Amino acid sequence: AAGTTTALVYNGGTEQRGPQNVNGGHTLLGREQVREIALKLGNAIAAPVLPFSPNRASADLPGTIGLTNEIFEAINEQIAEELIKTGFKNVVLMGDHGGGQAQLKAVAARLDAKYAGQGIRVVFCDEVYAKANGDFDAWLSAQGYPASAHAGIPDTSEMLYLGGDKGWVRTALVKDALGDPMPAPGEKPDRSKPRVNNGITGDGRRSSAELGKKLFEMKTEYAVRQIRQLLGAASSAR
């Protein structure tokens, strides 16, 4: 009735994120990110953020609660179907965790084909994760920041920006946020060598709220642009 025709399904996650960050970071960030995307789009509403992603718990490094790929895919498919039954004309799938991106893409393709004849679209917004993070990493490298990945500069900086005053980050530990070395492009970590095994990949010690703001805004911009392109192209095609 209010003209909100698009539902945004954002997936978070619960996993260890280094000693300096709380475990629910993917979900906490996801709630803020999807709310901002919905506001920028103007005709969208954010569904509840799913707090689990494809992952595996570990006795050596506790803090993770994961789902299998199959369960994750099935949950997202049912959520999308429920939203369609509710009356939404567009459903957008997104995720804050690397695991699960392929499953979200598969669900979107399957349901889009199923409902396209009814004028309903289900699409996968991948640029909020892959492109935004990739471009941000390239920018960090060009500015002379050390390489990092999981629980490194991008993760910790966003946590500082959005929840540094809410207990999301143990700020006293950021200065020591150094983990296992970053593997070379295309290589997997060498598990035979001694490891720090603290949940951090690379060097996250130069994390800051300012960097987190830049990444958050990039993700918002990329998502809004791609969603409009995906749904706009669909309308034109019909």
Phi, psi and chi 1 to 4 in degrees:
 res  aa     phi    psi   chi1   chi2   chi3   chi4
   1 ALA       -  -29.6      -      -      -      -
   2 ALA   -91.0    4.1      -      -      -      -
   3 GLY    85.5   13.1      -      -      -      -
   4 THR   -88.7   99.0  -55.3      -      -      -
   5 THR  -104.5   -8.0   56.0      -      -      -
   6 THR  -115.2  130.3  -62.2      -      -      -
   7 ALA  -108.9  131.2      -      -      -      -
   8 LEU  -104.0  120.6  -52.1  178.9      -      -
   9 VAL  -106.4  104.9  179.1      -      -      -
  10 TYR  -107.8  129.5 -151.5   98.9      -      -
  11 ASN  -101.1  129.4  -72.1  -93.5      -      -
  12 GLY  -100.0 -130.0      -      -      -      -
  13 GLY   164.0  157.7      -      -      -      -
  14 THR  -125.1  109.9  -58.1      -      -      -
  15 GLU  -156.2  159.1   64.5  172.4  -10.1      -
  16 GLN   -61.9  141.0   48.6   74.1   22.7      -
  17 ARG  -135.2   39.7  -63.0  171.2   67.1   85.3
  18 GLY    84.1  161.9      -      -      -      -
  19 PRO   -62.6  -22.9  -20.2   31.9      -      -
  20 GLN   -87.2  -15.7   77.7  -82.6   21.5      -
  21 ASN  -119.2  146.7  -62.2  -40.5      -      -
  22 VAL   -71.1  158.2  -62.1      -      -      -
  23 ASN   -70.1  -28.2  -67.1   -1.6      -      -
  24 GLY   -87.2   23.7      -      -      -      -
  25 GLY   -55.3  -43.5      -      -      -      -
  26 HIS   -58.5  -39.0  -78.9  -55.5      -      -
  27 THR   -75.0  -43.0  -55.4      -      -      -
  28 LEU   -61.1  -46.6  -64.1  169.3      -      -
  29 LEU   -64.7  -40.3  -65.2  175.8      -      -
  30 GLY   -60.3  -40.4      -      -      -      -
  31 ARG   -63.3  -42.7  -72.6  172.0 -179.4  159.3
  32 GLU   -69.5  -40.7  -62.3  -60.4  -38.6      -
  33 GLN   -66.0  -48.0 -167.6   71.5   68.1      -
  34 VAL   -69.4  -31.9   73.6      -      -      -
  35 ARG   -64.4  -43.6 -179.0 -176.8  -63.0  113.9
  36 GLU   -66.1  -40.0 -173.6   69.4    8.4      -
  37 ILE   -62.9  -43.7  -66.6  167.3      -      -
  38 ALA   -61.4  -42.9      -      -      -      -
  39 LEU   -64.0  -41.3  -70.4  170.6      -      -
  40 LYS   -67.8  -36.9  -65.8  -69.5 -174.8 -176.3
  41 LEU   -68.2  -40.4  -74.0  169.8      -      -
  42 GLY    88.3  -20.4      -      -      -      -
  43 ASN  -125.1   25.0   67.1  -24.5      -      -
  44 ALA  -126.9  155.9      -      -      -      -
  45 ILE  -128.5  144.6 -168.5  168.3      -      -
  46 ALA   -91.5  123.0      -      -      -      -
  47 ALA   -73.5  162.5      -      -      -      -
  48 PRO   -55.9  137.0  -26.2   35.7      -      -
  49 VAL   -77.2  129.1  174.1      -      -      -
  50 LEU   -72.7  125.1 -174.9   68.6      -      -
  51 PRO   -87.6    6.3   31.9  -35.0      -      -
  52 PHE  -129.6  147.5  -54.2  112.7      -      -
  53 SER  -137.1  169.3   58.6      -      -      -
  54 PRO   -60.4  119.9  -28.2   38.1      -      -
  55 ASN  -169.5  179.0 -142.4  -34.3      -      -
  56 ARG  -138.4  132.4  -74.5  -67.9 -179.0  -88.9
  57 ALA   -68.9  156.8      -      -      -      -
  58 SER  -140.8  133.3  168.2      -      -      -
  59 ALA   -72.8  -26.6      -      -      -      -
  60 ASP   -77.1  -28.7  -64.0  -32.7      -      -
  61 LEU  -139.2   78.0 -162.0   59.3      -      -
  62 PRO   -68.5  160.5   23.7  -32.5      -      -
  63 GLY   130.8  -10.9      -      -      -      -
  64 THR  -102.6  135.7  -63.8      -      -      -
  65 ILE  -124.4  111.3  -57.9  172.8      -      -
  66 GLY  -115.0  165.1      -      -      -      -
  67 LEU  -115.6  158.9  -59.3  176.3      -      -
  68 THR   -74.6  160.1   64.1      -      -      -
  69 ASN   -57.5  -39.8  -71.0  -25.9      -      -
  70 GLU   -66.2  -43.3  -65.9   76.7   15.0      -
  71 ILE   -67.8  -42.6  -69.7  174.9      -      -
  72 PHE   -58.5  -45.4  178.0   78.4      -      -
  73 GLU   -64.1  -43.5 -173.7  168.5  -30.6      -
  74 ALA   -64.3  -40.2      -      -      -      -
  75 ILE   -62.1  -46.8  -71.2  172.7      -      -
  76 ASN   -65.3  -35.4  -86.1  -85.2      -      -
  77 GLU   -64.9  -43.8 -177.8  162.8   -3.3      -
  78 GLN   -68.4  -38.7 -177.1  157.3  -11.5      -
  79 ILE   -59.6  -45.4  -70.9  170.5      -      -
  80 ALA   -62.3  -43.1      -      -      -      -
  81 GLU   -62.9  -39.9  -64.1 -106.7   26.9      -
  82 GLU   -64.5  -39.8  -68.1  -71.5  -68.5      -
  83 LEU   -66.2  -37.3  -70.2  166.8      -      -
  84 ILE   -64.6  -42.0  -70.3  168.7      -      -
  85 LYS   -61.1  -34.4  -71.5  177.5 -175.8  177.2
  86 THR   -67.9  -22.1  -53.9      -      -      -
  87 GLY   122.7    0.1      -      -      -      -
  88 PHE   -70.2  140.2  -71.7  100.2      -      -
  89 LYS   -91.6  -21.1  -60.7  -60.0 -177.8 -176.3
  90 ASN  -134.3  135.5  -54.4  -53.9      -      -
  91 VAL  -125.5  127.5  177.4      -      -      -
  92 VAL  -114.3  123.4 -178.0      -      -      -
  93 LEU   -98.6  135.1  -56.4  179.4      -      -
  94 MET  -146.8  163.9  -65.8  176.0  -82.3      -
  95 GLY  -152.8  147.9      -      -      -      -
  96 ASP   -97.1    1.8 -163.9   64.4      -      -
  97 HIS  -122.8  140.6 -174.9 -102.3      -      -
  98 GLY   -60.1  -42.9      -      -      -      -
  99 GLY   -68.1  128.6      -      -      -      -
 100 GLY   109.8  -13.7      -      -      -      -
 101 GLN   -61.6  -43.9  -62.3  -70.3  -45.8      -
 102 ALA   -64.3  -36.2      -      -      -      -
 103 GLN   -69.5  -39.1  -73.5   69.3   38.7      -
 104 LEU   -64.5  -39.8  -65.4  175.6      -      -
 105 LYS   -61.7  -42.2 -178.8  178.9 -179.6  179.8
 106 ALA   -65.9  -42.7      -      -      -      -
 107 VAL   -62.4  -45.1  169.6      -      -      -
 108 ALA   -60.5  -45.0      -      -      -      -
 109 ALA   -63.5  -42.5      -      -      -      -
 110 ARG   -65.9  -47.4 -172.3  160.1   58.1 -113.8
 111 LEU   -75.3  -31.2  -67.1 -175.9      -      -
 112 ASP   -62.6  -41.7 -161.4   48.7      -      -
 113 ALA   -66.1  -35.8      -      -      -      -
 114 LYS   -68.6  -39.0  177.9  178.3  178.0  179.7
 115 TYR  -107.7   -5.3  -71.5  102.8      -      -
 116 ALA   -56.1  -36.2      -      -      -      -
 117 GLY   -64.6  -17.6      -      -      -      -
 118 GLN   -98.6    7.2  -58.2  175.3   38.1      -
 119 GLY    77.0   20.5      -      -      -      -
 120 ILE  -110.8  136.5  -64.6  168.6      -      -
 121 ARG  -116.3  140.4  -63.4  -60.3  -43.0  -79.7
 122 VAL  -127.2  118.2 -178.5      -      -      -
 123 VAL  -129.2  159.7  -62.4      -      -      -
 124 PHE  -112.8  118.9  170.1   48.3      -      -
 125 CYS   -94.7   98.4  175.0      -      -      -
 126 ASP   -90.7  -20.9   62.1  -33.9      -      -
 127 GLU   -70.7  -21.8  -67.4 -171.3    4.2      -
 128 VAL   -64.4  -23.2   71.0      -      -      -
 129 TYR  -106.8  -68.9  180.0   79.7      -      -
 130 ALA   -66.5  -53.5      -      -      -      -
 131 LYS   -69.6  -45.4 -178.6  171.3  174.0   55.0
 132 ALA   -61.7  -46.6      -      -      -      -
 133 ASN   -66.2  -40.3  -77.6  -48.6      -      -
 134 GLY   -63.1  -44.7      -      -      -      -
 135 ASP   -67.6  -36.0  -72.8   -4.9      -      -
 136 PHE   -67.7  -41.8 -175.6   66.3      -      -
 137 ASP   -60.1  -40.9  -74.1  -16.8      -      -
 138 ALA   -65.0  -39.5      -      -      -      -
 139 TRP   -64.9  -43.9 -179.1   85.7      -      -
 140 LEU   -58.3  -44.3  -73.2  174.2      -      -
 141 SER   -62.2  -42.7  177.9      -      -      -
 142 ALA   -65.4  -27.4      -      -      -      -
 143 GLN   -89.1    1.5  -59.7  -58.6  -48.4      -
 144 GLY    87.5   15.0      -      -      -      -
 145 TYR   -78.4  148.7  -75.8   88.7      -      -
 146 PRO   -69.1  153.2   25.5  -34.3      -      -
 147 ALA   -72.3  142.8      -      -      -      -
 148 SER  -159.8  162.1   65.1      -      -      -
 149 ALA  -136.0 -110.2      -      -      -      -
 150 HIS   -58.7  126.6 -173.5  -97.6      -      -
 151 ALA    61.5   19.5      -      -      -      -
 152 GLY   -91.5 -147.6      -      -      -      -
 153 ILE   -61.1  -49.2  -71.2  175.6      -      -
 154 PRO   -59.8  -51.7  -25.5   36.2      -      -
 155 ASP   -59.4  -52.1  -72.4  -10.1      -      -
 156 THR   -67.6  -37.2  -55.5      -      -      -
 157 SER   -65.5  -42.6  -67.1      -      -      -
 158 GLU   -64.4  -38.5 -105.1 -160.1  -56.0      -
 159 MET   -64.0  -39.0  -64.4  -78.9  -79.0      -
 160 LEU   -66.0  -42.0  -76.9  168.1      -      -
 161 TYR   -66.5  -46.2  170.7   57.7      -      -
 162 LEU   -89.9  -23.0  -65.8  168.8      -      -
 163 GLY  -146.6   23.6      -      -      -      -
 164 GLY   -62.5  -26.2      -      -      -      -
 165 ASP   -99.9    8.7   59.2  -15.1      -      -
 166 LYS  -117.6    7.4  -57.3  172.9 -174.9  175.5
 167 GLY    86.7   11.8      -      -      -      -
 168 TRP   -72.6  -25.9  -65.0    9.2      -      -
 169 VAL  -127.3  135.2 -179.7      -      -      -
 170 ARG   -85.7   88.4  -58.2  171.7 -174.8   94.0
 171 THR   -58.8  -29.2   52.9      -      -      -
 172 ALA   -66.8  -18.1      -      -      -      -
 173 LEU   -96.2   -6.7  -59.9 -178.3      -      -
 174 VAL   -62.8  -36.6  174.6      -      -      -
 175 LYS   -64.3  -16.0   62.6  180.0  174.2   50.3
 176 ASP  -112.0   16.8  -61.2  -43.7      -      -
 177 ALA   -79.4   67.7      -      -      -      -
 178 LEU  -119.8  126.4 -176.6   63.6      -      -
 179 GLY  -122.1 -148.4      -      -      -      -
 180 ASP   -70.1  148.1  -66.6  -54.4      -      -
 181 PRO   -59.9  149.5  -19.4   31.2      -      -
 182 MET   -69.6  128.9  -77.3  -78.3  -69.1      -
 183 PRO   -69.2  153.5   24.3  -32.1      -      -
 184 ALA   -64.8  154.1      -      -      -      -
 185 PRO   -52.5  127.8  -27.2   35.7      -      -
 186 GLY    87.3   -8.0      -      -      -      -
 187 GLU  -102.4  152.9  -68.6 -175.4    1.0      -
 188 LYS   -97.8  153.9  -67.2 -176.6  178.8 -179.4
 189 PRO   -57.3  140.9  -21.9   32.8      -      -
 190 ASP   -84.4  101.9 -174.4   -7.6      -      -
 191 ARG   -74.8   -9.5  -57.0  -61.3 -172.1 -171.7
 192 SER   -79.2  -17.9   65.8      -      -      -
 193 LYS   -89.6  155.8  -64.8 -179.4  179.2  179.2
 194 PRO   -57.0  139.2  -23.2   32.9      -      -
 195 ARG  -123.3  149.1  -58.8  173.5   60.1 -149.4
 196 VAL   -70.2  -42.0  178.0      -      -      -
 197 ASN    52.2   48.6 -160.7   35.3      -      -
 198 ASN  -110.1    9.7   62.0   -5.6      -      -
 199 GLY    92.4   -7.7      -      -      -      -
 200 ILE  -101.1  135.6  -55.6  170.8      -      -
 201 THR  -112.6  115.2  -56.9      -      -      -
 202 GLY    91.3 -156.3      -      -      -      -
 203 ASP  -115.1  112.1 -171.4  -16.9      -      -
 204 GLY  -107.2   15.1      -      -      -      -
 205 ARG   -70.8  -20.3  -66.7  175.2  -67.6 -177.9
 206 ARG   -96.6   22.0  -68.2 -179.4   61.8 -173.3
 207 SER   -63.6  147.3  -59.6      -      -      -
 208 SER  -155.0  157.7   69.6      -      -      -
 209 ALA   -63.4  -33.7      -      -      -      -
 210 GLU   -62.4  -43.3  -69.0   74.2   20.9      -
 211 LEU   -65.8  -39.0  -68.8  174.1      -      -
 212 GLY   -61.9  -38.4      -      -      -      -
 213 LYS   -62.5  -42.6 -179.1  176.1 -174.4  -68.8
 214 LYS   -61.8  -45.6 -179.2  176.1 -179.8   65.0
 215 LEU   -66.2  -43.3  177.7   55.8      -      -
 216 PHE   -58.7  -45.1  179.6   76.9      -      -
 217 GLU   -68.8  -35.2  -69.1  175.5  -11.0      -
 218 MET   -62.8  -46.3  -77.1  179.1   65.7      -
 219 LYS   -60.6  -42.6  -73.7 -178.8  173.9 -179.5
 220 THR   -62.7  -48.6  -58.1      -      -      -
 221 GLU   -60.4  -46.4  176.9 -170.1  -12.8      -
 222 TYR   -64.3  -41.6  -77.1   28.8      -      -
 223 ALA   -66.7  -48.1      -      -      -      -
 224 VAL   -60.4  -44.8  170.1      -      -      -
 225 ARG   -62.2  -46.1 -178.8  179.8   61.4 -150.0
 226 GLN   -68.2  -41.6 -174.0 -175.7   20.8      -
 227 ILE   -61.5  -43.7  -69.1  167.2      -      -
 228 ARG   -63.1  -38.7  -75.4  176.3  173.4  161.8
 229 GLN   -65.5  -46.4  -73.2  173.3  -15.6      -
 230 LEU   -62.1  -47.0  -70.9  167.7      -      -
 231 LEU   -79.3  -31.7  -61.2 -179.7      -      -
 232 GLY   -67.2  -41.1      -      -      -      -
 233 ALA   -63.5  -37.0      -      -      -      -
 234 ALA   -65.4  -41.9      -      -      -      -
 235 SER   -64.6  -40.4  -61.5      -      -      -
 236 SER   -63.8  -39.6  -60.4      -      -      -
 237 ALA   -65.3  -33.4      -      -      -      -
 238 ARG   -80.9      -  -68.1 -161.0  -60.0  -88.9
